[in-house]
Amino acid sequence: MPNIGPGELILVLVIVLILFGPGKLPDIGNAIGRGVREFRKASNSLEDTIRGDDKPAAPAAPAAPATPAPQAEAAASTTGSNGPADSTSSN
């Protein structure tokens, strides 16, 4: 089976350019890229299933430990001079 050389590749690209025009070439490239990506993903998934590897496709990001805000500081900031404990307000 003969290999495709640079001359044949250029000829195919010129024919595609004539048939679809320069406006459609990016769309065609995106579609081909998505197709290859989807095929590779399905192939890897099938290969993992056959081998018996049951690992997730994308590992979850480690969660950062949450540091709770100090309750005393939060309470002090909400009850300032205009807070509910202010008894100097006029009615």
N, C-alpha and C positions, 0 to 999 in steps of 0.2 A: 504494500500500500504506500503510495508516494506521499511525501510530506508536502505541506503547503509552504511555498517559498515566499519571499518578500514581494516578488512580482505578482503572484496570484493574489496575495493578500491586498495589495494596492488595487488590483482590478476589481475585487469583490467590494472594497470600500467605495470605489468610484461608482459602481453600479448601484449600490445602496444609496449613495448620495443623489444620484440621478432619479431613482425611483421615489424616494421619500422626501427629498429636499432638505435644505439645511435647518429648517425650523423644527422638523420632527426628529432629528438625530439625537438631541439630548433626551427626549422622551423614550426613544428606542433604547438608548444606553441605560437609562434608569430601569426600564422594564427588564432588560437582560440581566442587569446587576441584581435586581430583586429576585428574579427567577433562579439565578445561580446561588444566591444566599439561601433561599428557601430550600433548594435541592440539597445543599451542603448540610443545612440544619436537619432536614429529614433523614439524610444519610447517616449523620452522626447519631441521631436518636435511634435509628434502627440498629446501628452497630452496637450501641450501648445496651439496647434491649437484648440483642443476641448474646452478648458477652455476659449479661447479668449484672451490669453495673447500674445500680439504682441511686445514682447521685443526682442532685438537682442541676439544672442547666446553668443557673446563675446563683452563686452562693449569696446568702443574705449578708448585708453589711452589719458589722458588729455594732450593737447599740451602745451609745455613750452613757455612762452612769449619770443618772439625773441627780442633781444636788438640789434639795428642796430649799426654798428661801427661808431664812430664819423668821419664825413667827413673831418674835418680839419687835423686830425692826419693821415688819409689815404692819403690825398693829399700831406702832408709834407713828408711822407715816400717815395712817388713815385718820387718826384722832389728833388733829392739830388744833390750832386756835379756833378754827371754825367748825370743829367736829361736834358730835352729839353730846359730849361731856361738857361743853362750854355753857356755863350757867349765867354768863353776863349778857346774853343776847336779849334784846327787848322784844316784848310782844305787842 
